Amino acid sequence: MSHYQKLAIIIIRMIAVGITLYALVMTSGVLVLGVITLNAPLEMIGLFFPVVFMILGLVLFALSKPLAALIARGL
C-alpha cells in the first residue's frame, strides 16, 4: 500500500466520520425540537435525512480502502 493510498484512506475516513457525526447531531436536534418543543408525534418529524446521512457515512467508512485504491491508482 503506497503513501498516497494511506493518505486517501485517512481523508475518506475523516469525511465519513464528519458526515456520521453531523447526522447524529442533526438527529438529536430534530428530536429535541420536534418532540420536546413542538410536542409533535414522531411520524411528523423528518428523520429521513439524518438516517440517510448516517447510512452514507457508514458506507463511506466501510468502503474507504477500495475507494482509496481507486483514487491513488493514477498517482
N, CA, C, O and CB atoms as a CASP TS submission, in Angstrom:
PFRMAT TS
TARGET T0000
AUTHOR 0000-0000-0000
METHOD Language model
MODEL 1
PARENT N/A
ATOM      1  N   MET     1       0.848  -1.168   0.000  1.00  0.00           N
ATOM      2  CA  MET     1       0.000   0.000   0.000  1.00  0.00           C
ATOM      3  C   MET     1       0.904   1.244   0.000  1.00  0.00           C
ATOM      4  O   MET     1       1.793   1.377   0.841  1.00  0.00           O
ATOM      5  CB  MET     1      -0.970  -0.009   1.230  1.00  0.00           C
ATOM      6  N   SER     2       0.669   2.120  -0.925  1.00  0.00           N
ATOM      7  CA  SER     2       1.519   3.289  -1.063  1.00  0.00           C
ATOM      8  C   SER     2       1.122   4.384  -0.066  1.00  0.00           C
ATOM      9  O   SER     2       0.094   4.315   0.609  1.00  0.00           O
ATOM     10  CB  SER     2       1.449   3.824  -2.494  1.00  0.00           C
ATOM     11  N   HIS     3       1.969   5.366  -0.015  1.00  0.00           N
ATOM     12  CA  HIS     3       1.724   6.502   0.875  1.00  0.00           C
ATOM     13  C   HIS     3       0.455   7.241   0.458  1.00  0.00           C
ATOM     14  O   HIS     3      -0.296   7.715   1.310  1.00  0.00           O
ATOM     15  CB  HIS     3       2.930   7.463   0.871  1.00  0.00           C
ATOM     16  N   TYR     4       0.219   7.339  -0.829  1.00  0.00           N
ATOM     17  CA  TYR     4      -0.966   8.041  -1.321  1.00  0.00           C
ATOM     18  C   TYR     4      -2.253   7.305  -0.925  1.00  0.00           C
ATOM     19  O   TYR     4      -3.257   7.939  -0.598  1.00  0.00           O
ATOM     20  CB  TYR     4      -0.894   8.194  -2.848  1.00  0.00           C
ATOM     21  N   GLN     5      -2.218   5.991  -0.954  1.00  0.00           N
ATOM     22  CA  GLN     5      -3.388   5.228  -0.545  1.00  0.00           C
ATOM     23  C   GLN     5      -3.672   5.405   0.941  1.00  0.00           C
ATOM     24  O   GLN     5      -4.827   5.563   1.337  1.00  0.00           O
ATOM     25  CB  GLN     5      -3.196   3.753  -0.868  1.00  0.00           C
ATOM     26  N   LYS     6      -2.631   5.379   1.763  1.00  0.00           N
ATOM     27  CA  LYS     6      -2.816   5.583   3.193  1.00  0.00           C
ATOM     28  C   LYS     6      -3.378   6.970   3.478  1.00  0.00           C
ATOM     29  O   LYS     6      -4.263   7.126   4.319  1.00  0.00           O
ATOM     30  CB  LYS     6      -1.495   5.386   3.936  1.00  0.00           C
ATOM     31  N   LEU     7      -2.870   7.964   2.784  1.00  0.00           N
ATOM     32  CA  LEU     7      -3.366   9.322   2.959  1.00  0.00           C
ATOM     33  C   LEU     7      -4.813   9.450   2.490  1.00  0.00           C
ATOM     34  O   LEU     7      -5.615  10.134   3.126  1.00  0.00           O
ATOM     35  CB  LEU     7      -2.481  10.307   2.203  1.00  0.00           C
ATOM     36  N   ALA     8      -5.145   8.795   1.385  1.00  0.00           N
ATOM     37  CA  ALA     8      -6.516   8.830   0.889  1.00  0.00           C
ATOM     38  C   ALA     8      -7.471   8.122   1.853  1.00  0.00           C
ATOM     39  O   ALA     8      -8.603   8.570   2.036  1.00  0.00           O
ATOM     40  CB  ALA     8      -6.594   8.188  -0.500  1.00  0.00           C
ATOM     41  N   ILE     9      -7.030   7.029   2.468  1.00  0.00           N
ATOM     42  CA  ILE     9      -7.868   6.324   3.444  1.00  0.00           C
ATOM     43  C   ILE     9      -8.156   7.224   4.631  1.00  0.00           C
ATOM     44  O   ILE     9      -9.288   7.280   5.112  1.00  0.00           O
ATOM     45  CB  ILE     9      -7.189   5.021   3.915  1.00  0.00           C
ATOM     46  N   ILE    10      -7.141   7.925   5.106  1.00  0.00           N
ATOM     47  CA  ILE    10      -7.332   8.816   6.255  1.00  0.00           C
ATOM     48  C   ILE    10      -8.296   9.941   5.911  1.00  0.00           C
ATOM     49  O   ILE    10      -9.169  10.275   6.711  1.00  0.00           O
ATOM     50  CB  ILE    10      -5.988   9.397   6.718  1.00  0.00           C
ATOM     51  N   ILE    11      -8.147  10.523   4.739  1.00  0.00           N
ATOM     52  CA  ILE    11      -9.024  11.629   4.336  1.00  0.00           C
ATOM     53  C   ILE    11     -10.461  11.145   4.157  1.00  0.00           C
ATOM     54  O   ILE    11     -11.394  11.811   4.606  1.00  0.00           O
ATOM     55  CB  ILE    11      -8.515  12.274   3.032  1.00  0.00           C
ATOM     56  N   ILE    12     -10.652  10.007   3.512  1.00  0.00           N
ATOM     57  CA  ILE    12     -12.000   9.474   3.299  1.00  0.00           C
ATOM     58  C   ILE    12     -12.648   9.128   4.630  1.00  0.00           C
ATOM     59  O   ILE    12     -13.835   9.389   4.825  1.00  0.00           O
ATOM     60  CB  ILE    12     -11.960   8.231   2.388  1.00  0.00           C
ATOM     61  N   ARG    13     -11.887   8.544   5.549  1.00  0.00           N
ATOM     62  CA  ARG    13     -12.449   8.200   6.860  1.00  0.00           C
ATOM     63  C   ARG    13     -12.777   9.450   7.668  1.00  0.00           C
ATOM     64  O   ARG    13     -13.756   9.453   8.416  1.00  0.00           O
ATOM     65  CB  ARG    13     -11.474   7.315   7.644  1.00  0.00           C
ATOM     66  N   MET    14     -11.995  10.496   7.539  1.00  0.00           N
ATOM     67  CA  MET    14     -12.320  11.745   8.234  1.00  0.00           C
ATOM     68  C   MET    14     -13.616  12.336   7.701  1.00  0.00           C
ATOM     69  O   MET    14     -14.431  12.839   8.475  1.00  0.00           O
ATOM     70  CB  MET    14     -11.177  12.761   8.085  1.00  0.00           C
ATOM     71  N   ILE    15     -13.814  12.281   6.398  1.00  0.00           N
ATOM     72  CA  ILE    15     -15.058  12.763   5.806  1.00  0.00           C
ATOM     73  C   ILE    15     -16.230  11.914   6.273  1.00  0.00           C
ATOM     74  O   ILE    15     -17.294  12.448   6.586  1.00  0.00           O
ATOM     75  CB  ILE    15     -14.968  12.753   4.272  1.00  0.00           C
ATOM     76  N   ALA    16     -16.048  10.595   6.325  1.00  0.00           N
ATOM     77  CA  ALA    16     -17.115   9.700   6.757  1.00  0.00           C
ATOM     78  C   ALA    16     -17.496   9.942   8.215  1.00  0.00           C
ATOM     79  O   ALA    16     -18.679   9.967   8.555  1.00  0.00           O
ATOM     80  CB  ALA    16     -16.695   8.251   6.563  1.00  0.00           C
ATOM     81  N   VAL    17     -16.505  10.120   9.065  1.00  0.00           N
ATOM     82  CA  VAL    17     -16.796  10.397  10.477  1.00  0.00           C
ATOM     83  C   VAL    17     -17.495  11.750  10.622  1.00  0.00           C
ATOM     84  O   VAL    17     -18.398  11.895  11.446  1.00  0.00           O
ATOM     85  CB  VAL    17     -15.495  10.373  11.316  1.00  0.00           C
ATOM     86  N   GLY    18     -17.092  12.718   9.843  1.00  0.00           N
ATOM     87  CA  GLY    18     -17.761  14.022   9.881  1.00  0.00           C
ATOM     88  C   GLY    18     -19.213  13.934   9.461  1.00  0.00           C
ATOM     89  O   GLY    18     -20.076  14.546  10.090  1.00  0.00           O
ATOM     90  N   ILE    19     -19.496  13.190   8.419  1.00  0.00           N
ATOM     91  CA  ILE    19     -20.876  13.021   7.966  1.00  0.00           C
ATOM     92  C   ILE    19     -21.704  12.292   9.020  1.00  0.00           C
ATOM     93  O   ILE    19     -22.846  12.670   9.278  1.00  0.00           O
ATOM     94  CB  ILE    19     -20.917  12.253   6.634  1.00  0.00           C
ATOM     95  N   THR    20     -21.141  11.255   9.627  1.00  0.00           N
ATOM     96  CA  THR    20     -21.865  10.492  10.633  1.00  0.00           C
ATOM     97  C   THR    20     -22.119  11.330  11.877  1.00  0.00           C
ATOM     98  O   THR    20     -23.220  11.286  12.426  1.00  0.00           O
ATOM     99  CB  THR    20     -21.093   9.230  10.999  1.00  0.00           C
ATOM    100  N   LEU    21     -21.138  12.088  12.334  1.00  0.00           N
ATOM    101  CA  LEU    21     -21.351  12.948  13.489  1.00  0.00           C
ATOM    102  C   LEU    21     -22.370  14.038  13.202  1.00  0.00           C
ATOM    103  O   LEU    21     -23.180  14.375  14.065  1.00  0.00           O
ATOM    104  CB  LEU    21     -20.043  13.569  13.924  1.00  0.00           C
ATOM    105  N   TYR    22     -22.334  14.586  12.007  1.00  0.00           N
ATOM    106  CA  TYR    22     -23.339  15.567  11.604  1.00  0.00           C
ATOM    107  C   TYR    22     -24.733  14.954  11.655  1.00  0.00           C
ATOM    108  O   TYR    22     -25.679  15.603  12.103  1.00  0.00           O
ATOM    109  CB  TYR    22     -23.041  16.099  10.192  1.00  0.00           C
ATOM    110  N   ALA    23     -24.869  13.712  11.202  1.00  0.00           N
ATOM    111  CA  ALA    23     -26.166  13.042  11.234  1.00  0.00           C
ATOM    112  C   ALA    23     -26.627  12.800  12.668  1.00  0.00           C
ATOM    113  O   ALA    23     -27.811  12.951  12.969  1.00  0.00           O
ATOM    114  CB  ALA    23     -26.098  11.717  10.473  1.00  0.00           C
ATOM    115  N   LEU    24     -25.711  12.429  13.551  1.00  0.00           N
ATOM    116  CA  LEU    24     -26.082  12.215  14.948  1.00  0.00           C
ATOM    117  C   LEU    24     -26.537  13.511  15.615  1.00  0.00           C
ATOM    118  O   LEU    24     -27.522  13.519  16.353  1.00  0.00           O
ATOM    119  CB  LEU    24     -24.909  11.619  15.717  1.00  0.00           C
ATOM    120  N   VAL    25     -25.829  14.595  15.360  1.00  0.00           N
ATOM    121  CA  VAL    25     -26.216  15.884  15.925  1.00  0.00           C
ATOM    122  C   VAL    25     -27.539  16.345  15.333  1.00  0.00           C
ATOM    123  O   VAL    25     -28.387  16.882  16.045  1.00  0.00           O
ATOM    124  CB  VAL    25     -25.124  16.936  15.676  1.00  0.00           C
ATOM    125  N   MET    26     -27.719  16.136  14.026  1.00  0.00           N
ATOM    126  CA  MET    26     -28.963  16.516  13.381  1.00  0.00           C
ATOM    127  C   MET    26     -30.135  15.701  13.922  1.00  0.00           C
ATOM    128  O   MET    26     -31.224  16.244  14.110  1.00  0.00           O
ATOM    129  CB  MET    26     -28.850  16.339  11.872  1.00  0.00           C
ATOM    130  N   THR    27     -29.931  14.410  14.176  1.00  0.00           N
ATOM    131  CA  THR    27     -30.986  13.561  14.716  1.00  0.00           C
ATOM    132  C   THR    27     -31.389  14.029  16.100  1.00  0.00           C
ATOM    133  O   THR    27     -32.578  14.155  16.393  1.00  0.00           O
ATOM    134  CB  THR    27     -30.535  12.102  14.762  1.00  0.00           C
ATOM    135  N   SER    28     -30.412  14.289  16.950  1.00  0.00           N
ATOM    136  CA  SER    28     -30.746  14.727  18.302  1.00  0.00           C
ATOM    137  C   SER    28     -31.402  16.105  18.281  1.00  0.00           C
ATOM    138  O   SER    28     -32.322  16.362  19.058  1.00  0.00           O
ATOM    139  CB  SER    28     -29.490  14.751  19.182  1.00  0.00           C
ATOM    140  N   GLY    29     -30.944  16.988  17.409  1.00  0.00           N
ATOM    141  CA  GLY    29     -31.559  18.306  17.304  1.00  0.00           C
ATOM    142  C   GLY    29     -32.987  18.237  16.809  1.00  0.00           C
ATOM    143  O   GLY    29     -33.859  18.943  17.316  1.00  0.00           O
ATOM    144  N   VAL    30     -33.231  17.397  15.828  1.00  0.00           N
ATOM    145  CA  VAL    30     -34.594  17.247  15.299  1.00  0.00           C
ATOM    146  C   VAL    30     -35.507  16.646  16.356  1.00  0.00           C
ATOM    147  O   VAL    30     -36.653  17.069  16.502  1.00  0.00           O
ATOM    148  CB  VAL    30     -34.597  16.366  14.030  1.00  0.00           C
ATOM    149  N   LEU    31     -35.013  15.676  17.085  1.00  0.00           N
ATOM    150  CA  LEU    31     -35.829  15.061  18.132  1.00  0.00           C
ATOM    151  C   LEU    31     -36.136  16.045  19.253  1.00  0.00           C
ATOM    152  O   LEU    31     -37.269  16.111  19.730  1.00  0.00           O
ATOM    153  CB  LEU    31     -35.125  13.834  18.699  1.00  0.00           C
ATOM    154  N   VAL    32     -35.145  16.800  19.670  1.00  0.00           N
ATOM    155  CA  VAL    32     -35.376  17.778  20.737  1.00  0.00           C
ATOM    156  C   VAL    32     -36.337  18.850  20.271  1.00  0.00           C
ATOM    157  O   VAL    32     -37.264  19.205  20.999  1.00  0.00           O
ATOM    158  CB  VAL    32     -34.056  18.413  21.192  1.00  0.00           C
ATOM    159  N   LEU    33     -36.139  19.367  19.089  1.00  0.00           N
ATOM    160  CA  LEU    33     -37.003  20.416  18.581  1.00  0.00           C
ATOM    161  C   LEU    33     -38.424  19.911  18.344  1.00  0.00           C
ATOM    162  O   LEU    33     -39.397  20.571  18.709  1.00  0.00           O
ATOM    163  CB  LEU    33     -36.430  20.983  17.298  1.00  0.00           C
ATOM    164  N   GLY    34     -38.530  18.740  17.732  1.00  0.00           N
ATOM    165  CA  GLY    34     -39.855  18.241  17.373  1.00  0.00           C
ATOM    166  C   GLY    34     -40.638  17.652  18.509  1.00  0.00           C
ATOM    167  O   GLY    34     -41.823  17.952  18.656  1.00  0.00           O
ATOM    168  N   VAL    35     -40.023  16.829  19.311  1.00  0.00           N
ATOM    169  CA  VAL    35     -40.761  16.110  20.350  1.00  0.00           C
ATOM    170  C   VAL    35     -40.937  16.960  21.595  1.00  0.00           C
ATOM    171  O   VAL    35     -42.045  17.064  22.121  1.00  0.00           O
ATOM    172  CB  VAL    35     -40.049  14.813  20.706  1.00  0.00           C
ATOM    173  N   ILE    36     -39.878  17.557  22.064  1.00  0.00           N
ATOM    174  CA  ILE    36     -39.964  18.286  23.328  1.00  0.00           C
ATOM    175  C   ILE    36     -40.575  19.672  23.142  1.00  0.00           C
ATOM    176  O   ILE    36     -41.460  20.066  23.901  1.00  0.00           O
ATOM    177  CB  ILE    36     -38.581  18.410  23.956  1.00  0.00           C
ATOM    178  N   THR    37     -40.110  20.407  22.144  1.00  0.00           N
ATOM    179  CA  THR    37     -40.566  21.783  21.982  1.00  0.00           C
ATOM    180  C   THR    37     -41.935  21.873  21.328  1.00  0.00           C
ATOM    181  O   THR    37     -42.815  22.580  21.817  1.00  0.00           O
ATOM    182  CB  THR    37     -39.568  22.561  21.170  1.00  0.00           C
ATOM    183  N   LEU    38     -42.115  21.169  20.238  1.00  0.00           N
ATOM    184  CA  LEU    38     -43.359  21.298  19.483  1.00  0.00           C
ATOM    185  C   LEU    38     -44.401  20.256  19.841  1.00  0.00           C
ATOM    186  O   LEU    38     -45.542  20.350  19.388  1.00  0.00           O
ATOM    187  CB  LEU    38     -43.071  21.217  18.026  1.00  0.00           C
ATOM    188  N   ASN    39     -44.035  19.259  20.648  1.00  0.00           N
ATOM    189  CA  ASN    39     -44.939  18.162  21.020  1.00  0.00           C
ATOM    190  C   ASN    39     -45.529  17.458  19.803  1.00  0.00           C
ATOM    191  O   ASN    39     -46.699  17.075  19.803  1.00  0.00           O
ATOM    192  CB  ASN    39     -46.065  18.688  21.896  1.00  0.00           C
ATOM    193  N   ALA    40     -44.718  17.293  18.776  1.00  0.00           N
ATOM    194  CA  ALA    40     -45.170  16.643  17.546  1.00  0.00           C
ATOM    195  C   ALA    40     -44.946  15.136  17.669  1.00  0.00           C
ATOM    196  O   ALA    40     -43.993  14.702  18.316  1.00  0.00           O
ATOM    197  CB  ALA    40     -44.423  17.217  16.300  1.00  0.00           C
ATOM    198  N   PRO    41     -45.812  14.344  17.057  1.00  0.00           N
ATOM    199  CA  PRO    41     -45.560  12.893  17.065  1.00  0.00           C
ATOM    200  C   PRO    41     -44.353  12.556  16.188  1.00  0.00           C
ATOM    201  O   PRO    41     -43.969  13.335  15.316  1.00  0.00           O
ATOM    202  CB  PRO    41     -46.813  12.117  16.572  1.00  0.00           C
ATOM    203  N   LEU    42     -43.769  11.400  16.429  1.00  0.00           N
ATOM    204  CA  LEU    42     -42.548  11.022  15.714  1.00  0.00           C
ATOM    205  C   LEU    42     -42.782  10.853  14.217  1.00  0.00           C
ATOM    206  O   LEU    42     -41.842  10.982  13.432  1.00  0.00           O
ATOM    207  CB  LEU    42     -41.986   9.736  16.289  1.00  0.00           C
ATOM    208  N   GLU    43     -44.008  10.568  13.810  1.00  0.00           N
ATOM    209  CA  GLU    43     -44.277  10.391  12.383  1.00  0.00           C
ATOM    210  C   GLU    43     -44.183  11.705  11.618  1.00  0.00           C
ATOM    211  O   GLU    43     -43.908  11.704  10.418  1.00  0.00           O
ATOM    212  CB  GLU    43     -45.652   9.778  12.182  1.00  0.00           C
ATOM    213  N   MET    44     -44.404  12.805  12.286  1.00  0.00           N
ATOM    214  CA  MET    44     -44.385  14.101  11.613  1.00  0.00           C
ATOM    215  C   MET    44     -42.997  14.721  11.561  1.00  0.00           C
ATOM    216  O   MET    44     -42.766  15.676  10.820  1.00  0.00           O
ATOM    217  CB  MET    44     -45.329  15.045  12.301  1.00  0.00           C
ATOM    218  N   ILE    45     -42.081  14.182  12.342  1.00  0.00           N
ATOM    219  CA  ILE    45     -40.727  14.740  12.389  1.00  0.00           C
ATOM    220  C   ILE    45     -39.920  14.131  11.251  1.00  0.00           C
ATOM    221  O   ILE    45     -39.964  12.921  11.031  1.00  0.00           O
ATOM    222  CB  ILE    45     -40.041  14.466  13.774  1.00  0.00           C
ATOM    223  N   GLY    46     -39.196  14.955  10.541  1.00  0.00           N
ATOM    224  CA  GLY    46     -38.419  14.475   9.402  1.00  0.00           C
ATOM    225  C   GLY    46     -37.119  13.826   9.825  1.00  0.00           C
ATOM    226  O   GLY    46     -36.103  14.510   9.950  1.00  0.00           O
ATOM    227  N   LEU    47     -37.126  12.545  10.046  1.00  0.00           N
ATOM    228  CA  LEU    47     -35.899  11.828  10.392  1.00  0.00           C
ATOM    229  C   LEU    47     -35.316  11.102   9.184  1.00  0.00           C
ATOM    230  O   LEU    47     -34.416  10.275   9.331  1.00  0.00           O
ATOM    231  CB  LEU    47     -36.169  10.831  11.517  1.00  0.00           C
ATOM    232  N   PHE    48     -35.818  11.405   8.006  1.00  0.00           N
ATOM    233  CA  PHE    48     -35.334  10.722   6.809  1.00  0.00           C
ATOM    234  C   PHE    48     -33.903  11.128   6.475  1.00  0.00           C
ATOM    235  O   PHE    48     -33.053  10.265   6.254  1.00  0.00           O
ATOM    236  CB  PHE    48     -36.249  11.019   5.628  1.00  0.00           C
ATOM    237  N   PHE    49     -33.627  12.430   6.434  1.00  0.00           N
ATOM    238  CA  PHE    49     -32.305  12.895   6.032  1.00  0.00           C
ATOM    239  C   PHE    49     -31.211  12.544   7.036  1.00  0.00           C
ATOM    240  O   PHE    49     -30.114  12.179   6.613  1.00  0.00           O
ATOM    241  CB  PHE    49     -32.335  14.380   5.827  1.00  0.00           C
ATOM    242  N   PRO    50     -31.454  12.637   8.353  1.00  0.00           N
ATOM    243  CA  PRO    50     -30.398  12.177   9.272  1.00  0.00           C
ATOM    244  C   PRO    50     -30.073  10.695   9.114  1.00  0.00           C
ATOM    245  O   PRO    50     -28.909  10.304   9.210  1.00  0.00           O
ATOM    246  CB  PRO    50     -30.810  12.445  10.704  1.00  0.00           C
ATOM    247  N   VAL    51     -31.071   9.880   8.877  1.00  0.00           N
ATOM    248  CA  VAL    51     -30.827   8.444   8.692  1.00  0.00           C
ATOM    249  C   VAL    51     -30.058   8.201   7.396  1.00  0.00           C
ATOM    250  O   VAL    51     -29.163   7.357   7.357  1.00  0.00           O
ATOM    251  CB  VAL    51     -32.161   7.658   8.679  1.00  0.00           C
ATOM    252  N   VAL    52     -30.394   8.920   6.351  1.00  0.00           N
ATOM    253  CA  VAL    52     -29.682   8.786   5.079  1.00  0.00           C
ATOM    254  C   VAL    52     -28.224   9.219   5.233  1.00  0.00           C
ATOM    255  O   VAL    52     -27.322   8.554   4.723  1.00  0.00           O
ATOM    256  CB  VAL    52     -30.376   9.621   3.979  1.00  0.00           C
ATOM    257  N   PHE    53     -27.989  10.330   5.934  1.00  0.00           N
ATOM    258  CA  PHE    53     -26.619  10.787   6.151  1.00  0.00           C
ATOM    259  C   PHE    53     -25.833   9.792   6.999  1.00  0.00           C
ATOM    260  O   PHE    53     -24.648   9.566   6.753  1.00  0.00           O
ATOM    261  CB  PHE    53     -26.617  12.162   6.819  1.00  0.00           C
ATOM    262  N   MET    54     -26.489   9.194   8.000  1.00  0.00           N
ATOM    263  CA  MET    54     -25.805   8.225   8.843  1.00  0.00           C
ATOM    264  C   MET    54     -25.408   6.991   8.039  1.00  0.00           C
ATOM    265  O   MET    54     -24.292   6.489   8.176  1.00  0.00           O
ATOM    266  CB  MET    54     -26.693   7.825  10.024  1.00  0.00           C
ATOM    267  N   ILE    55     -26.314   6.507   7.206  1.00  0.00           N
ATOM    268  CA  ILE    55     -26.008   5.348   6.357  1.00  0.00           C
ATOM    269  C   ILE    55     -24.908   5.699   5.361  1.00  0.00           C
ATOM    270  O   ILE    55     -24.012   4.890   5.119  1.00  0.00           O
ATOM    271  CB  ILE    55     -27.277   4.866   5.608  1.00  0.00           C
ATOM    272  N   LEU    56     -24.965   6.892   4.784  1.00  0.00           N
ATOM    273  CA  LEU    56     -23.925   7.334   3.849  1.00  0.00           C
ATOM    274  C   LEU    56     -22.554   7.382   4.522  1.00  0.00           C
ATOM    275  O   LEU    56     -21.559   6.949   3.941  1.00  0.00           O
ATOM    276  CB  LEU    56     -24.275   8.713   3.278  1.00  0.00           C
ATOM    277  N   GLY    57     -22.504   7.904   5.734  1.00  0.00           N
ATOM    278  CA  GLY    57     -21.234   7.965   6.452  1.00  0.00           C
ATOM    279  C   GLY    57     -20.677   6.591   6.767  1.00  0.00           C
ATOM    280  O   GLY    57     -19.475   6.362   6.638  1.00  0.00           O
ATOM    281  N   LEU    58     -21.542   5.673   7.180  1.00  0.00           N
ATOM    282  CA  LEU    58     -21.080   4.318   7.493  1.00  0.00           C
ATOM    283  C   LEU    58     -20.612   3.570   6.245  1.00  0.00           C
ATOM    284  O   LEU    58     -19.619   2.845   6.289  1.00  0.00           O
ATOM    285  CB  LEU    58     -22.193   3.532   8.179  1.00  0.00           C
ATOM    286  N   VAL    59     -21.323   3.746   5.141  1.00  0.00           N
ATOM    287  CA  VAL    59     -20.918   3.096   3.891  1.00  0.00           C
ATOM    288  C   VAL    59     -19.602   3.679   3.385  1.00  0.00           C
ATOM    289  O   VAL    59     -18.736   2.950   2.902  1.00  0.00           O
ATOM    290  CB  VAL    59     -22.016   3.251   2.818  1.00  0.00           C
ATOM    291  N   LEU    60     -19.461   4.983   3.499  1.00  0.00           N
ATOM    292  CA  LEU    60     -18.213   5.616   3.076  1.00  0.00           C
ATOM    293  C   LEU    60     -17.044   5.145   3.931  1.00  0.00           C
ATOM    294  O   LEU    60     -15.945   4.942   3.416  1.00  0.00           O
ATOM    295  CB  LEU    60     -18.336   7.138   3.146  1.00  0.00           C
ATOM    296  N   PHE    61     -17.268   4.972   5.225  1.00  0.00           N
ATOM    297  CA  PHE    61     -16.210   4.470   6.099  1.00  0.00           C
ATOM    298  C   PHE    61     -15.850   3.033   5.746  1.00  0.00           C
ATOM    299  O   PHE    61     -14.675   2.665   5.741  1.00  0.00           O
ATOM    300  CB  PHE    61     -16.638   4.561   7.567  1.00  0.00           C
ATOM    301  N   ALA    62     -16.864   2.219   5.450  1.00  0.00           N
ATOM    302  CA  ALA    62     -16.609   0.815   5.127  1.00  0.00           C
ATOM    303  C   ALA    62     -15.886   0.663   3.788  1.00  0.00           C
ATOM    304  O   ALA    62     -15.081  -0.252   3.619  1.00  0.00           O
ATOM    305  CB  ALA    62     -17.921   0.037   5.099  1.00  0.00           C
ATOM    306  N   LEU    63     -16.166   1.542   2.851  1.00  0.00           N
ATOM    307  CA  LEU    63     -15.563   1.445   1.520  1.00  0.00           C
ATOM    308  C   LEU    63     -14.345   2.348   1.354  1.00  0.00           C
ATOM    309  O   LEU    63     -13.965   2.663   0.226  1.00  0.00           O
ATOM    310  CB  LEU    63     -16.589   1.789   0.468  1.00  0.00           C
ATOM    311  N   SER    64     -13.730   2.767   2.448  1.00  0.00           N
ATOM    312  CA  SER    64     -12.621   3.708   2.334  1.00  0.00           C
ATOM    313  C   SER    64     -11.386   3.084   1.680  1.00  0.00           C
ATOM    314  O   SER    64     -10.692   3.758   0.919  1.00  0.00           O
ATOM    315  CB  SER    64     -12.258   4.239   3.703  1.00  0.00           C
ATOM    316  N   LYS    65     -11.102   1.819   1.961  1.00  0.00           N
ATOM    317  CA  LYS    65      -9.922   1.190   1.351  1.00  0.00           C
ATOM    318  C   LYS    65     -10.089   0.973  -0.153  1.00  0.00           C
ATOM    319  O   LYS    65      -9.173   1.300  -0.908  1.00  0.00           O
ATOM    320  CB  LYS    65      -9.636  -0.144   2.027  1.00  0.00           C
ATOM    321  N   PRO    66     -11.237   0.427  -0.628  1.00  0.00           N
ATOM    322  CA  PRO    66     -11.375   0.309  -2.087  1.00  0.00           C
ATOM    323  C   PRO    66     -11.401   1.655  -2.804  1.00  0.00           C
ATOM    324  O   PRO    66     -10.856   1.787  -3.900  1.00  0.00           O
ATOM    325  CB  PRO    66     -12.634  -0.450  -2.418  1.00  0.00           C
ATOM    326  N   LEU    67     -12.036   2.656  -2.187  1.00  0.00           N
ATOM    327  CA  LEU    67     -12.054   3.980  -2.801  1.00  0.00           C
ATOM    328  C   LEU    67     -10.654   4.586  -2.840  1.00  0.00           C
ATOM    329  O   LEU    67     -10.283   5.236  -3.817  1.00  0.00           O
ATOM    330  CB  LEU    67     -13.008   4.906  -2.041  1.00  0.00           C
ATOM    331  N   ALA    68      -9.889   4.375  -1.792  1.00  0.00           N
ATOM    332  CA  ALA    68      -8.515   4.889  -1.776  1.00  0.00           C
ATOM    333  C   ALA    68      -7.665   4.216  -2.833  1.00  0.00           C
ATOM    334  O   ALA    68      -6.815   4.858  -3.451  1.00  0.00           O
ATOM    335  CB  ALA    68      -7.883   4.691  -0.401  1.00  0.00           C
ATOM    336  N   ALA    69      -7.886   2.928  -3.047  1.00  0.00           N
ATOM    337  CA  ALA    69      -7.136   2.226  -4.097  1.00  0.00           C
ATOM    338  C   ALA    69      -7.483   2.779  -5.470  1.00  0.00           C
ATOM    339  O   ALA    69      -6.608   2.906  -6.326  1.00  0.00           O
ATOM    340  CB  ALA    69      -7.422   0.715  -4.052  1.00  0.00           C
ATOM    341  N   LEU    70      -8.760   3.111  -5.689  1.00  0.00           N
ATOM    342  CA  LEU    70      -9.152   3.698  -6.977  1.00  0.00           C
ATOM    343  C   LEU    70      -8.602   5.106  -7.148  1.00  0.00           C
ATOM    344  O   LEU    70      -8.177   5.485  -8.239  1.00  0.00           O
ATOM    345  CB  LEU    70     -10.671   3.721  -7.107  1.00  0.00           C
ATOM    346  N   ILE    71      -8.611   5.880  -6.069  1.00  0.00           N
ATOM    347  CA  ILE    71      -8.128   7.242  -6.158  1.00  0.00           C
ATOM    348  C   ILE    71      -6.622   7.282  -6.391  1.00  0.00           C
ATOM    349  O   ILE    71      -6.142   8.048  -7.228  1.00  0.00           O
ATOM    350  CB  ILE    71      -8.485   8.007  -4.898  1.00  0.00           C
ATOM    351  N   ALA    72      -5.878   6.464  -5.659  1.00  0.00           N
ATOM    352  CA  ALA    72      -4.412   6.513  -5.715  1.00  0.00           C
ATOM    353  C   ALA    72      -3.825   5.695  -6.860  1.00  0.00           C
ATOM    354  O   ALA    72      -2.608   5.678  -7.038  1.00  0.00           O
ATOM    355  CB  ALA    72      -3.836   6.025  -4.413  1.00  0.00           C
ATOM    356  N   ARG    73      -4.647   5.032  -7.620  1.00  0.00           N
ATOM    357  CA  ARG    73      -4.115   4.196  -8.721  1.00  0.00           C
ATOM    358  C   ARG    73      -3.400   5.034  -9.764  1.00  0.00           C
ATOM    359  O   ARG    73      -2.369   4.615 -10.292  1.00  0.00           O
ATOM    360  CB  ARG    73      -5.245   3.405  -9.391  1.00  0.00           C
ATOM    361  N   GLY    74      -3.922   6.193 -10.064  1.00  0.00           N
ATOM    362  CA  GLY    74      -3.318   7.022 -11.105  1.00  0.00           C
ATOM    363  C   GLY    74      -2.146   7.848 -10.628  1.00  0.00           C
ATOM    364  O   GLY    74      -1.440   8.444 -11.441  1.00  0.00           O
ATOM    365  N   LEU    75      -1.923   7.897  -9.322  1.00  0.00           N
ATOM    366  CA  LEU    75      -0.842   8.754  -8.804  1.00  0.00           C
ATOM    367  C   LEU    75       0.489   8.032  -8.789  1.00  0.00           C
ATOM    368  O   LEU    75       1.499   8.608  -8.384  1.00  0.00           O
ATOM    369  CB  LEU    75      -1.173   9.239  -7.399  1.00  0.00           C
TER
END
